[in-house]
Amino acid sequence: MTPFDEAFPGLAKYLGLSDTGADDGLRMCAFICMSTIAVCFVTAELTDNLSQTDKLWSIMPVVYAWVIEIYSNMSNARTLLMALLATIWGTRLTLNFTRHGGYSWPPWEGREDYRWVHVRKLLHQGQYPFLFVLFDLLFIAGYCHVILLGQAMPVFVVAKEGANVPLNRWDFAITLGVLALIAIESMADEQHQAFQNEKNKHERLRDSSKPPALRDGFFSSQLFSLCRHPNYAAEQAIWIVFYLFSVNVRVQNGEPLPQALIHWSMFGWVMLVSLFTPSALFSESLSAKKYENYKEYQRTTWMFFPFGTWGTWEGKTDFPAEYSP
């Protein structure tokens, strides 16, 4: 019996874990996850920088996908496809995070996300330091890293149940869906960065003649006119669609719909969606205090769903085309 089976005997029995292949890969992923939680928590507490998990957000799901693939002897075309898609997602997001100064040397230093400053004030870190330490352990390190592990769990299910299921048209459609959503997320990030660059240039030069689109202080054009967080919406949708690989395998193995849609391996994207909504609301509460028209933007534009707008505010002007990426 392995340490994983000894620590979680009920879970090991429920999953029907053997001593080889993808099952050993899952055990290794669980070990990596628990070790990473401990490292991120200790590092955050020693450095007083809560952005340690942020630095690994785009890396860990890729690691877990490849661990399962390697332990499965790379004999399943579908899991290889899933690992490659996870790598494309992770590479793009890591490069974007790097561009914003997310990484530094030594790796535990660097800029902390501005939201953690406000979280500290909201939770009264100075007044209740022990409770804030628990928050760091259970949520920032614990909950978030369990999400990252969960995002790779469809790879484990496919490795376990899809060894004899050949690729089909649904895998092709799912792959196109994931790639399209990665492209949308990338477009949204590029559009927002172009806006920030132009905004920072005018502020740096102390230019009082800002273009109308910059006067609001926040971006509300292009993809951001369809919903307030198109990049966040695409990020959540990527992992929901990614989960459909395992649904497809279960359907091909004879499990009927809609039962095949519900499976324990969906916990990754469910936890991710549960995280994004309060996180976005918290960020927007800061923006609403900072920017005069932001509440009107909230009123007229959906948060995640691209259902367009049903109103506007006086003087709103689209971001000029010449500033577009």
Backbone bond lengths (Angstrom), bond angles and torsions (degrees), N, CA, C in turn:
res aa  C-N    CA-C-N  psi(-1)  N-CA   C-N-CA  omega(-1)  CA-C   N-CA-C  phi
1 M - - - 1.467 - - 1.525 109.39 -
2 T 1.328 117.01 133.35 1.459 122.20 -178.16 1.529 110.25 -83.23
3 P 1.343 118.14 163.93 1.473 120.44 176.26 1.524 112.50 -56.38
4 F 1.344 117.54 -35.27 1.458 120.49 178.35 1.519 110.33 -62.53
5 D 1.339 116.93 -45.01 1.466 120.12 -179.51 1.518 111.70 -67.13
6 E 1.330 116.38 -33.49 1.461 119.64 178.17 1.523 110.81 -70.86
7 A 1.343 116.46 -38.42 1.463 120.10 -178.11 1.528 111.69 -75.37
8 F 1.327 116.96 -35.00 1.473 121.22 -176.80 1.530 109.97 -131.23
9 P 1.330 117.18 65.96 1.472 118.93 -176.37 1.519 113.39 -62.21
10 G 1.335 116.68 -38.13 1.463 119.57 179.67 1.510 112.14 -65.58
11 L 1.324 116.19 -42.09 1.458 120.80 -179.44 1.523 110.60 -67.46
12 A 1.338 116.51 -42.36 1.462 120.04 179.46 1.529 110.98 -61.90
13 K 1.330 116.72 -38.97 1.460 120.56 178.65 1.518 110.93 -68.50
14 Y 1.345 116.89 -41.39 1.460 121.40 -179.79 1.526 110.92 -61.84
15 L 1.338 115.95 -40.68 1.457 120.47 -178.66 1.517 112.65 -80.72
16 G 1.345 116.79 -9.96 1.455 120.63 -179.86 1.515 112.78 61.68
17 L 1.334 116.34 46.29 1.458 120.17 -174.12 1.521 111.94 -74.44
18 S 1.335 115.31 134.63 1.454 121.99 172.99 1.530 107.82 -97.89
19 D 1.315 116.29 -164.88 1.462 119.89 -177.66 1.523 112.61 -107.24
20 T 1.324 117.44 13.51 1.455 119.31 -176.24 1.532 111.18 -138.86
21 G 1.330 115.57 172.28 1.449 123.00 169.75 1.515 114.69 59.59
22 A 1.343 115.19 -137.98 1.459 121.76 -175.91 1.518 111.90 -60.30
23 D 1.344 117.23 -29.63 1.467 120.22 179.29 1.523 111.00 -63.57
24 D 1.322 116.24 -42.65 1.460 118.92 175.23 1.522 110.72 -67.36
25 G 1.322 116.58 -32.84 1.458 120.18 175.67 1.515 111.53 -62.82
26 L 1.339 116.65 -40.39 1.458 120.33 177.45 1.523 110.80 -64.46
27 R 1.313 116.51 -41.06 1.473 119.66 177.69 1.525 110.70 -60.81
28 M 1.325 115.94 -42.52 1.460 119.39 179.09 1.525 110.76 -64.68
29 C 1.326 116.82 -40.54 1.470 120.43 178.07 1.528 110.71 -61.78
30 A 1.346 116.62 -41.63 1.459 120.07 178.93 1.527 110.76 -63.41
31 F 1.332 116.58 -40.13 1.466 120.61 177.75 1.524 110.89 -64.16
32 I 1.336 116.42 -44.60 1.469 120.63 179.01 1.525 110.04 -61.76
33 C 1.339 116.17 -42.75 1.461 120.45 -178.66 1.525 111.36 -62.29
34 M 1.326 117.19 -48.55 1.465 120.30 -179.30 1.528 111.09 -63.91
35 S 1.329 116.56 -39.13 1.464 120.08 178.45 1.526 111.06 -65.50
36 T 1.334 116.59 -40.32 1.463 121.04 -179.47 1.522 111.31 -67.90
37 I 1.329 116.75 -38.21 1.461 120.56 175.47 1.525 110.29 -57.97
38 A 1.333 115.46 -46.75 1.467 120.07 -178.99 1.526 111.52 -63.37
39 V 1.334 116.60 -44.25 1.468 120.63 -178.50 1.529 110.84 -65.00
40 C 1.337 116.70 -45.17 1.467 120.06 -178.65 1.521 111.36 -64.88
41 F 1.335 116.51 -40.17 1.461 120.28 -179.79 1.531 110.96 -65.24
42 V 1.320 116.87 -50.42 1.467 121.04 -178.17 1.527 110.16 -62.65
43 T 1.342 116.37 -43.59 1.464 120.18 -179.28 1.522 111.39 -63.62
44 A 1.336 116.40 -43.04 1.468 120.10 179.55 1.522 111.01 -62.16
45 E 1.321 116.73 -40.76 1.461 119.88 -179.11 1.531 111.75 -70.07
46 L 1.330 117.47 -37.95 1.464 120.34 -178.37 1.522 112.14 -73.66
47 T 1.333 116.64 -33.42 1.464 120.30 -176.24 1.520 112.88 -99.04
48 D 1.338 117.16 -10.42 1.469 122.46 -175.32 1.533 110.83 58.19
49 N 1.312 115.01 34.92 1.469 122.10 177.59 1.525 107.46 -125.27
50 L 1.331 116.12 110.35 1.462 120.84 -173.57 1.525 113.47 -83.99
51 S 1.308 118.37 2.26 1.466 121.29 -176.59 1.520 113.52 -89.98
52 Q 1.318 118.61 21.11 1.470 120.56 179.49 1.524 111.46 -66.33
53 T 1.326 116.88 -42.41 1.465 120.26 178.83 1.519 110.74 -68.02
54 D 1.338 117.50 -33.93 1.469 121.07 178.42 1.529 110.85 -55.94
55 K 1.333 116.53 -37.26 1.462 120.95 -176.47 1.519 112.27 -69.14
56 L 1.320 116.77 -20.78 1.467 121.02 -176.94 1.526 112.74 -105.64
57 W 1.332 116.90 0.31 1.462 120.63 -173.06 1.526 112.19 -59.39
58 S 1.308 117.33 -40.31 1.462 121.51 -176.96 1.521 113.02 -90.65
59 I 1.318 116.87 -0.30 1.469 121.38 -174.02 1.527 112.46 -106.22
60 M 1.338 117.34 -44.12 1.457 120.05 -170.18 1.532 114.43 -64.38
61 P 1.350 120.36 -42.65 1.476 117.95 177.76 1.527 112.51 -59.39
62 V 1.334 116.98 -34.19 1.465 120.97 177.57 1.525 109.86 -66.14
63 V 1.332 116.29 -43.70 1.470 120.90 177.89 1.522 110.45 -59.36
64 Y 1.323 117.61 -47.82 1.461 121.04 -178.30 1.526 111.40 -63.24
65 A 1.326 117.08 -41.22 1.469 120.15 -179.87 1.522 110.99 -61.90
66 W 1.335 116.62 -42.91 1.460 119.18 -178.80 1.524 112.33 -74.75
67 V 1.319 117.95 -31.49 1.473 119.77 175.32 1.527 110.15 -60.96
68 I 1.324 116.69 -47.05 1.463 120.38 178.84 1.518 110.46 -64.09
69 E 1.320 116.92 -41.12 1.463 120.61 179.58 1.525 111.28 -63.02
70 I 1.319 117.01 -44.58 1.468 120.59 -178.67 1.523 111.15 -67.49
71 Y 1.331 117.04 -42.75 1.461 119.55 179.07 1.530 111.54 -67.13
72 S 1.323 116.41 -21.55 1.469 120.53 177.22 1.525 111.58 -87.51
73 N 1.338 116.61 9.29 1.467 123.79 177.04 1.529 112.56 66.78
74 M 1.343 116.49 19.31 1.458 121.90 176.24 1.524 111.73 50.03
75 S 1.329 115.50 41.05 1.465 121.20 -175.74 1.526 113.04 -103.19
76 N 1.333 117.33 2.22 1.456 121.63 -175.41 1.528 108.54 -118.81
77 A 1.336 116.28 116.31 1.467 120.11 -177.17 1.523 111.52 -62.69
78 R 1.320 117.43 -33.64 1.472 120.64 -176.80 1.531 110.78 -70.26
79 T 1.332 117.79 -42.81 1.465 119.33 178.45 1.522 110.94 -67.64
80 L 1.327 117.23 -33.32 1.465 120.01 175.40 1.523 110.09 -64.32
81 L 1.324 116.89 -43.22 1.461 121.19 176.64 1.520 110.98 -60.22
82 M 1.337 117.69 -43.15 1.456 121.93 180.00 1.523 111.29 -64.67
83 A 1.335 116.70 -41.28 1.469 120.27 178.62 1.525 110.79 -64.29
84 L 1.329 116.84 -38.06 1.465 120.25 178.74 1.530 110.97 -67.37
85 L 1.329 117.05 -40.87 1.462 120.23 177.28 1.527 110.98 -63.40
86 A 1.337 116.78 -42.70 1.465 120.41 177.22 1.523 110.47 -60.88
87 T 1.338 116.80 -36.69 1.466 121.09 179.85 1.519 110.96 -67.68
88 I 1.333 117.40 -40.95 1.465 120.95 177.05 1.528 110.08 -61.03
89 W 1.345 115.37 -47.28 1.469 119.86 177.58 1.523 110.77 -58.19
90 G 1.341 116.72 -49.26 1.458 121.13 -175.29 1.516 112.77 -66.92
91 T 1.328 117.47 -38.11 1.460 121.01 179.77 1.523 110.89 -63.84
92 R 1.329 116.40 -46.33 1.467 119.56 -179.85 1.516 111.86 -62.43
93 L 1.344 116.14 -45.19 1.453 120.11 -177.67 1.525 111.72 -68.77
94 T 1.324 116.82 -35.88 1.462 120.57 177.96 1.518 110.96 -66.12
95 L 1.342 117.04 -42.87 1.462 120.46 177.78 1.525 110.82 -62.87
96 N 1.316 116.94 -39.85 1.464 120.62 178.47 1.526 111.26 -65.55
97 F 1.340 116.57 -40.89 1.460 121.13 178.29 1.525 110.57 -65.89
98 T 1.333 116.33 -37.88 1.467 120.97 177.89 1.523 110.79 -63.77
99 R 1.326 116.28 -41.81 1.458 121.27 -179.36 1.521 111.90 -60.30
100 H 1.329 116.34 -29.91 1.461 120.52 -179.72 1.528 112.28 -91.66
101 G 1.326 116.74 14.31 1.461 120.29 176.26 1.513 114.23 77.07
102 G 1.335 116.78 27.34 1.456 120.17 -176.53 1.512 114.06 -72.83
103 Y 1.326 117.00 -23.67 1.464 120.67 -177.84 1.518 110.51 -113.97
104 S 1.322 115.27 149.21 1.456 120.55 179.14 1.519 107.90 -152.94
105 W 1.303 115.79 179.75 1.465 120.97 176.32 1.518 109.40 -128.60
106 P 1.323 119.18 129.16 1.470 127.24 -2.99 1.531 112.13 -65.06
107 P 1.332 117.68 156.44 1.471 121.34 -168.98 1.516 115.25 -64.28
108 W 1.333 118.24 -20.45 1.467 119.25 -178.81 1.527 112.51 -83.59
109 E 1.321 116.17 -6.88 1.457 119.41 177.18 1.527 109.73 -94.62
110 G 1.305 116.83 -167.13 1.457 120.18 -179.36 1.516 111.77 108.63
111 R 1.323 114.39 177.56 1.460 120.96 -174.66 1.516 110.84 -74.68
112 E 1.320 116.13 133.76 1.455 121.62 175.78 1.525 109.11 -88.19
113 D 1.325 116.72 141.22 1.462 121.40 178.69 1.527 109.69 -55.69
114 Y 1.340 115.70 134.91 1.468 120.69 -174.23 1.527 112.79 -60.07
115 R 1.344 117.03 -24.85 1.460 119.61 -177.02 1.523 112.77 -68.68
116 W 1.335 117.11 -28.05 1.463 118.79 -178.31 1.520 111.50 -66.90
117 V 1.329 117.93 -29.17 1.462 120.80 175.48 1.520 110.01 -59.37
118 H 1.326 115.63 -44.55 1.463 120.55 -178.91 1.532 111.37 -73.19
119 V 1.340 116.98 -32.47 1.470 120.03 176.11 1.521 110.01 -63.89
120 R 1.333 116.44 -40.91 1.463 120.19 178.04 1.533 110.93 -58.33
121 K 1.326 115.85 -43.86 1.463 119.30 179.51 1.519 111.09 -68.19
122 L 1.326 116.95 -40.54 1.456 121.64 -178.32 1.524 111.26 -63.36
123 L 1.328 116.76 -39.02 1.467 121.36 -177.53 1.527 112.29 -95.00
124 H 1.338 116.44 5.07 1.478 120.97 176.42 1.534 111.14 53.86
125 Q 1.327 115.34 59.01 1.460 120.06 -177.16 1.525 112.21 -56.34
126 G 1.326 116.07 -42.86 1.464 118.52 -178.76 1.507 113.49 -65.23
127 Q 1.333 116.15 -31.66 1.462 120.47 -177.76 1.526 112.39 -85.52
128 Y 1.345 115.98 -33.00 1.467 120.29 -178.96 1.530 109.91 -128.54
129 P 1.329 118.07 66.94 1.475 120.37 -174.56 1.521 113.06 -61.78
130 F 1.338 118.21 -36.31 1.458 119.70 -177.94 1.524 111.22 -66.80
131 L 1.333 116.46 -40.03 1.459 119.72 179.29 1.527 110.52 -66.12
132 F 1.343 116.74 -33.62 1.458 118.98 178.93 1.527 110.68 -70.88
133 V 1.330 116.55 -34.40 1.473 120.13 175.17 1.531 109.90 -62.14
134 L 1.331 116.79 -41.94 1.469 120.40 177.03 1.525 110.93 -63.20
135 F 1.323 116.53 -39.93 1.462 120.78 177.53 1.521 110.43 -60.65
136 D 1.325 116.53 -43.26 1.456 121.38 178.20 1.533 110.66 -61.39
137 L 1.320 117.01 -45.38 1.462 121.33 -177.31 1.530 111.77 -69.08
138 L 1.329 116.24 -50.19 1.463 119.99 -170.67 1.527 112.90 -80.78
139 F 1.342 117.17 -34.41 1.465 118.80 -176.26 1.527 112.56 -103.45
140 I 1.339 116.97 -61.94 1.467 119.41 -173.11 1.527 110.82 -62.00
141 A 1.330 116.87 -48.51 1.460 119.65 179.36 1.530 110.73 -85.83
142 G 1.334 117.27 -53.40 1.462 120.89 -172.53 1.510 114.47 -67.78
143 Y 1.321 117.66 -65.25 1.459 122.17 -174.44 1.523 111.41 -59.51
144 C 1.323 116.36 -44.81 1.463 119.25 -175.84 1.525 112.18 -66.60
145 H 1.320 117.63 -37.41 1.463 118.78 179.47 1.529 111.71 -75.03
146 V 1.310 118.06 -28.45 1.467 119.76 173.62 1.530 109.48 -66.30
147 I 1.333 117.23 -36.32 1.468 120.77 174.37 1.528 109.81 -58.28
148 L 1.321 116.83 -48.02 1.462 121.17 -177.23 1.515 111.58 -62.95
149 L 1.325 116.92 -37.00 1.467 120.66 173.84 1.519 110.35 -65.78
150 G 1.324 116.05 -43.37 1.462 120.61 -177.54 1.514 112.86 -63.25
151 Q 1.327 117.47 -31.19 1.455 120.20 -179.45 1.522 111.89 -62.24
152 A 1.337 117.35 -26.57 1.466 121.17 -179.13 1.521 113.05 -93.27
153 M 1.316 118.10 -3.66 1.458 119.65 -175.94 1.527 114.82 -64.27
154 P 1.348 120.07 -30.91 1.470 117.98 173.22 1.529 112.74 -57.99
155 V 1.336 117.68 -30.29 1.464 120.45 176.90 1.530 109.43 -63.98
156 F 1.319 116.74 -41.70 1.466 120.71 178.39 1.526 111.12 -62.96
157 V 1.330 117.09 -44.50 1.465 120.87 -179.40 1.522 110.61 -62.76
158 V 1.324 116.62 -42.71 1.466 120.15 179.12 1.522 110.69 -65.67
159 A 1.338 116.93 -39.14 1.462 120.15 178.09 1.530 111.46 -64.16
160 K 1.318 115.74 -36.10 1.476 120.17 -178.88 1.524 112.43 -77.38
161 E 1.327 117.17 -42.76 1.455 120.75 -168.57 1.526 113.99 -109.36
162 G 1.321 117.71 -9.17 1.454 119.17 -173.22 1.510 115.56 -113.63
163 A 1.326 117.80 16.75 1.465 120.42 -177.25 1.526 112.06 -59.74
164 N 1.325 116.84 -34.43 1.461 121.02 -176.73 1.524 112.70 -106.41
165 V 1.327 116.48 15.63 1.468 120.64 179.92 1.526 108.03 -106.32
166 P 1.333 118.75 110.60 1.469 120.53 -178.44 1.523 111.58 -69.02
167 L 1.320 115.92 156.62 1.458 120.96 175.35 1.531 110.01 -60.31
168 N 1.309 116.24 144.69 1.456 120.22 -178.92 1.527 110.07 -138.76
169 R 1.325 116.52 -174.92 1.459 121.00 -175.12 1.518 112.54 -63.24
170 W 1.347 117.12 -28.62 1.457 119.76 179.91 1.530 111.03 -68.86
171 D 1.328 116.83 -36.26 1.465 119.87 174.79 1.523 110.69 -62.40
172 F 1.335 116.12 -39.10 1.462 120.77 177.27 1.525 110.36 -62.50
173 A 1.330 116.42 -44.98 1.468 120.56 -179.29 1.525 111.00 -65.12
174 I 1.326 117.41 -42.10 1.466 121.64 179.22 1.528 110.31 -63.29
175 T 1.336 116.12 -41.95 1.465 120.43 179.13 1.518 110.87 -60.89
176 L 1.331 116.75 -45.78 1.460 120.30 177.43 1.526 111.44 -61.35
177 G 1.341 116.13 -38.28 1.456 119.79 178.71 1.513 112.04 -63.39
178 V 1.329 117.21 -44.89 1.462 120.70 179.47 1.525 110.50 -63.58
179 L 1.332 117.22 -45.51 1.460 120.82 -179.47 1.522 111.28 -63.70
180 A 1.334 117.61 -39.70 1.469 120.81 178.51 1.523 110.70 -63.62
181 L 1.318 116.74 -40.75 1.466 120.17 -179.80 1.531 111.34 -69.29
182 I 1.337 117.29 -36.24 1.465 120.30 174.69 1.527 109.74 -62.36
183 A 1.337 116.49 -40.09 1.463 120.67 178.45 1.526 111.10 -64.72
184 I 1.333 117.18 -41.64 1.467 120.80 178.93 1.524 110.57 -64.08
185 E 1.336 116.31 -43.99 1.460 119.96 178.29 1.528 110.98 -60.94
186 S 1.325 115.44 -41.30 1.461 119.93 178.88 1.525 111.19 -64.65
187 M 1.335 117.45 -43.41 1.466 121.24 177.92 1.522 111.24 -60.38
188 A 1.337 116.10 -43.26 1.461 119.68 -179.87 1.530 111.03 -63.16
189 D 1.323 116.57 -42.90 1.471 120.07 178.65 1.520 111.19 -63.10
190 E 1.340 116.50 -41.44 1.467 120.23 -179.34 1.523 110.90 -67.03
191 Q 1.326 117.09 -41.93 1.462 120.26 179.13 1.526 111.09 -63.06
192 H 1.322 115.84 -43.33 1.468 119.09 -179.61 1.521 111.13 -67.19
193 Q 1.346 116.41 -37.58 1.458 119.44 179.69 1.527 111.27 -67.00
194 A 1.337 116.55 -38.78 1.465 119.90 177.58 1.525 110.54 -61.21
195 F 1.330 115.94 -41.02 1.464 120.26 177.40 1.523 110.55 -63.11
196 Q 1.344 116.81 -46.68 1.465 120.40 -178.88 1.527 111.37 -62.46
197 N 1.333 116.08 -39.88 1.467 119.22 179.39 1.525 111.11 -61.53
198 E 1.337 115.41 -44.39 1.462 119.41 -179.69 1.527 111.06 -67.89
199 K 1.310 116.14 -39.98 1.463 120.90 178.41 1.532 110.46 -62.76
200 N 1.330 116.51 -45.55 1.467 120.77 -179.60 1.525 111.27 -64.90
201 K 1.334 116.50 -35.35 1.470 119.69 179.49 1.523 110.77 -63.51
202 H 1.316 116.67 -44.32 1.469 119.94 -179.61 1.529 110.99 -67.74
203 E 1.349 116.49 -36.98 1.461 119.42 179.10 1.524 110.95 -69.96
204 R 1.333 116.02 -37.80 1.464 120.44 179.73 1.518 111.00 -65.53
205 L 1.325 116.74 -38.96 1.461 121.88 179.61 1.521 112.61 -84.08
206 R 1.340 115.37 -3.35 1.461 121.36 -177.06 1.529 111.07 53.96
207 D 1.325 112.60 44.50 1.461 120.11 -177.81 1.523 109.22 -81.31
208 S 1.317 116.52 117.57 1.461 120.06 -178.71 1.525 112.50 -82.39
209 S 1.315 117.42 -12.83 1.470 121.13 -178.77 1.524 110.66 -99.18
210 K 1.297 115.70 59.62 1.459 120.09 179.15 1.525 110.24 -67.30
211 P 1.347 117.08 144.49 1.463 118.96 170.73 1.527 109.88 -58.67
212 P 1.323 117.43 151.03 1.468 120.34 -176.39 1.524 113.37 -53.23
213 A 1.343 116.68 -37.38 1.460 119.51 -176.51 1.525 112.32 -66.94
214 L 1.341 117.19 -19.47 1.456 119.86 -178.76 1.522 112.29 -91.79
215 R 1.308 117.63 -12.38 1.464 119.89 -173.48 1.517 112.62 -71.49
216 D 1.330 116.73 -29.59 1.467 118.61 177.45 1.516 111.38 -66.27
217 G 1.326 117.00 -31.25 1.458 121.24 179.11 1.507 114.16 93.44
218 F 1.328 118.20 -12.14 1.461 122.02 179.05 1.519 108.83 -130.97
219 F 1.325 115.99 159.23 1.456 121.94 -174.05 1.522 110.28 -91.01
220 S 1.340 116.78 129.00 1.465 119.86 -177.81 1.522 112.23 -140.60
221 S 1.329 117.61 20.80 1.462 121.53 -177.65 1.526 110.35 -115.03
222 Q 1.352 115.53 180.00 1.456 122.48 178.05 1.537 110.01 53.56
223 L 1.319 119.05 -130.13 1.463 119.38 -179.36 1.525 112.13 -63.04
224 F 1.321 116.38 -26.25 1.458 120.70 -178.35 1.525 112.25 -78.35
225 S 1.324 116.73 -2.94 1.463 119.61 171.83 1.528 110.88 -86.27
226 L 1.332 116.78 -17.32 1.467 121.13 179.27 1.513 111.27 -84.49
227 C 1.324 115.96 -39.27 1.464 121.11 174.10 1.522 107.42 -154.63
228 R 1.320 116.18 161.96 1.462 119.45 -172.06 1.531 112.81 -74.82
229 H 1.326 116.92 -22.38 1.466 120.29 -178.03 1.526 110.00 -137.80
230 P 1.333 118.71 69.25 1.465 119.37 -179.47 1.525 113.61 -63.13
231 N 1.336 117.20 -31.01 1.467 119.71 177.68 1.524 110.76 -68.49
232 Y 1.328 117.81 -42.91 1.461 121.03 177.21 1.527 111.13 -65.67
233 A 1.332 116.07 -39.61 1.461 119.82 179.17 1.521 110.65 -62.20
234 A 1.335 116.66 -44.07 1.462 120.70 179.06 1.525 111.02 -65.28
235 E 1.328 116.85 -38.88 1.474 120.42 -179.97 1.527 111.16 -60.55
236 Q 1.307 116.89 -45.18 1.461 119.99 178.31 1.523 111.44 -65.78
237 A 1.327 115.84 -42.56 1.459 120.41 -178.20 1.527 111.74 -65.51
238 I 1.334 117.86 -33.27 1.462 121.04 178.80 1.521 110.72 -55.07
239 W 1.332 116.82 -46.71 1.460 119.47 -174.12 1.520 112.18 -81.03
240 I 1.319 116.94 -23.84 1.469 119.18 172.69 1.528 109.29 -68.32
241 V 1.337 117.20 -45.48 1.462 121.06 178.58 1.526 110.40 -67.20
242 F 1.326 117.71 -39.82 1.468 122.38 177.27 1.528 110.72 -56.16
243 Y 1.311 117.07 -38.96 1.468 122.55 178.59 1.528 111.70 -60.53
244 L 1.336 117.46 -26.78 1.459 121.09 -177.24 1.521 112.75 -65.25
245 F 1.339 118.65 -19.10 1.469 120.22 172.88 1.531 110.39 -57.31
246 S 1.325 116.35 -44.56 1.460 119.40 -179.36 1.520 111.60 -72.19
247 V 1.336 116.97 -32.42 1.466 120.37 174.97 1.526 109.77 -63.00
248 N 1.314 116.41 -44.27 1.454 121.10 179.10 1.529 111.76 -58.77
249 V 1.320 116.51 -43.07 1.465 120.60 179.33 1.525 110.95 -62.89
250 R 1.327 116.17 -43.13 1.464 118.37 -178.92 1.527 111.20 -67.32
251 V 1.320 116.91 -35.86 1.471 120.13 176.62 1.529 110.08 -65.14
252 Q 1.333 116.40 -44.00 1.467 120.02 179.12 1.517 112.03 -64.12
253 N 1.329 116.46 -25.64 1.472 120.99 177.37 1.518 112.50 -85.78
254 G 1.329 117.00 4.07 1.460 120.28 173.30 1.509 115.85 102.74
255 E 1.346 117.54 2.73 1.465 119.28 178.61 1.526 108.47 -79.61
256 P 1.323 118.41 125.36 1.467 119.92 -174.23 1.526 112.23 -77.31
257 L 1.332 114.35 156.61 1.460 120.91 169.45 1.523 108.44 -83.49
258 P 1.325 121.67 146.74 1.477 124.37 6.17 1.526 113.84 -90.75
259 Q 1.356 117.47 3.69 1.466 118.84 -177.53 1.530 112.08 -57.89
260 A 1.338 116.68 -34.55 1.457 120.23 -177.38 1.525 112.46 -65.94
261 L 1.333 117.43 -18.51 1.464 120.68 -179.49 1.526 112.47 -74.51
262 I 1.323 116.47 -21.91 1.465 120.71 -176.26 1.521 108.78 -106.60
263 H 1.318 115.81 120.04 1.462 120.89 -178.10 1.523 108.46 -155.07
264 W 1.330 117.07 153.29 1.457 119.80 -177.08 1.532 112.19 -59.59
265 S 1.338 118.25 -26.63 1.460 120.62 -176.10 1.523 113.15 -73.63
266 M 1.327 117.53 -0.24 1.465 120.16 176.09 1.526 111.73 -82.16
267 F 1.328 117.52 -3.18 1.466 119.19 -173.87 1.524 111.76 -62.50
268 G 1.341 117.60 -26.22 1.466 119.68 -179.65 1.516 112.09 -64.20
269 W 1.348 116.95 -52.82 1.468 117.84 -178.03 1.525 111.55 -74.02
270 V 1.336 117.91 -27.31 1.467 119.73 176.44 1.529 109.90 -65.15
271 M 1.328 116.83 -44.74 1.463 120.31 177.46 1.520 111.51 -66.03
272 L 1.340 116.49 -35.34 1.455 120.33 179.11 1.530 110.84 -64.25
273 V 1.322 116.78 -47.23 1.460 121.27 178.14 1.528 110.52 -61.87
274 S 1.330 115.80 -39.59 1.470 120.19 178.94 1.516 111.88 -64.99
275 L 1.330 116.81 -26.19 1.466 120.88 178.57 1.519 112.40 -80.94
276 F 1.335 117.16 -40.47 1.460 120.59 -170.37 1.523 112.97 -67.76
277 T 1.309 117.94 -38.12 1.459 119.11 -176.87 1.531 112.27 -63.18
278 P 1.348 119.86 -55.00 1.474 117.99 177.85 1.526 112.93 -64.00
279 S 1.341 117.16 -32.57 1.460 119.97 178.60 1.524 110.83 -64.67
280 A 1.345 116.33 -44.04 1.464 119.99 178.61 1.518 111.19 -66.55
281 L 1.330 117.21 -39.50 1.461 120.60 178.81 1.529 110.91 -62.82
282 F 1.321 116.00 -39.13 1.468 119.86 179.05 1.530 110.51 -65.63
283 S 1.337 116.84 -44.84 1.469 120.23 178.24 1.526 110.88 -61.94
284 E 1.333 115.43 -39.58 1.465 119.02 -178.75 1.528 111.98 -69.64
285 S 1.318 116.67 -30.18 1.467 118.34 176.99 1.522 110.74 -63.89
286 L 1.338 116.66 -33.19 1.459 120.73 176.57 1.523 110.60 -72.31
287 S 1.345 115.98 -40.85 1.472 119.62 179.77 1.525 111.27 -66.00
288 A 1.341 116.25 -37.24 1.466 119.82 -178.95 1.531 111.35 -64.68
289 K 1.327 117.02 -30.71 1.459 120.56 176.80 1.525 111.97 -77.03
290 K 1.324 115.36 -27.84 1.463 120.48 -173.61 1.527 112.69 -88.53
291 Y 1.353 116.73 -35.87 1.461 120.88 -172.98 1.528 110.59 -116.72
292 E 1.309 115.41 129.88 1.462 121.55 -172.95 1.528 112.89 -60.89
293 N 1.329 117.52 -40.28 1.459 120.98 -173.85 1.521 114.13 -94.53
294 Y 1.325 117.78 6.24 1.468 118.23 -173.05 1.527 112.14 -67.44
295 K 1.313 117.34 -35.85 1.462 119.26 179.04 1.530 111.03 -64.03
296 E 1.321 115.91 -33.92 1.467 119.38 176.46 1.529 110.41 -68.22
297 Y 1.315 116.02 -37.77 1.475 121.38 174.57 1.526 110.25 -60.97
298 Q 1.320 116.78 -42.29 1.465 120.64 176.82 1.524 111.23 -62.83
299 R 1.322 115.98 -38.51 1.456 119.96 -177.01 1.525 112.18 -69.78
300 T 1.328 115.90 -32.21 1.460 119.46 -172.05 1.527 114.04 -100.23
301 T 1.335 118.58 -7.43 1.465 120.82 -173.14 1.524 109.92 -137.13
302 W 1.325 116.30 135.35 1.459 121.03 179.19 1.522 110.93 -66.05
303 M 1.337 115.85 157.20 1.460 120.07 -179.45 1.523 111.78 -73.68
304 F 1.331 117.01 -53.66 1.458 121.38 -175.05 1.530 113.60 -119.41
305 F 1.318 117.40 -35.38 1.457 119.99 -174.14 1.529 110.86 -81.07
306 P 1.331 117.43 132.13 1.475 120.81 -175.90 1.523 112.47 -82.23
307 F 1.316 116.05 62.35 1.453 120.73 -179.07 1.520 112.34 -96.29
308 G 1.334 116.63 11.68 1.457 120.16 177.12 1.519 112.66 75.56
309 T 1.300 115.26 -163.98 1.457 121.39 -177.12 1.515 110.09 -116.95
310 W 1.300 115.55 157.32 1.469 120.30 176.81 1.530 110.49 -125.00
311 G 1.304 115.31 27.13 1.459 119.86 178.31 1.512 109.30 176.14
312 T 1.294 116.20 179.62 1.450 120.40 177.18 1.519 107.92 -153.82
313 W 1.315 117.14 177.28 1.449 118.62 176.11 1.530 108.63 -122.56
314 E 1.289 115.18 157.06 1.454 120.65 -173.41 1.527 111.20 -61.13
315 G 1.316 115.03 131.11 1.458 119.23 175.68 1.509 114.39 87.84
316 K 1.338 118.67 -2.34 1.464 120.11 179.94 1.534 109.34 -65.86
317 T 1.339 116.01 130.91 1.454 121.29 -179.14 1.515 109.21 -130.97
318 D 1.313 116.48 138.61 1.466 119.72 178.47 1.517 111.10 -62.47
319 F 1.333 114.18 152.01 1.459 120.76 176.83 1.529 108.36 -62.87
320 P 1.325 118.94 127.63 1.472 120.72 -175.14 1.516 113.16 -56.23
321 A 1.318 116.13 140.33 1.465 121.06 -177.12 1.519 112.03 -60.41
322 E 1.346 117.26 -32.04 1.458 118.82 -177.16 1.523 112.60 -69.20
323 Y 1.337 117.57 -14.53 1.450 119.82 177.88 1.524 111.79 -96.87
324 S 1.310 117.51 -0.17 1.459 121.65 -177.61 1.524 109.62 -72.63
325 P 1.355 116.51 149.38 1.471 118.83 178.89 1.510 111.13 -69.55
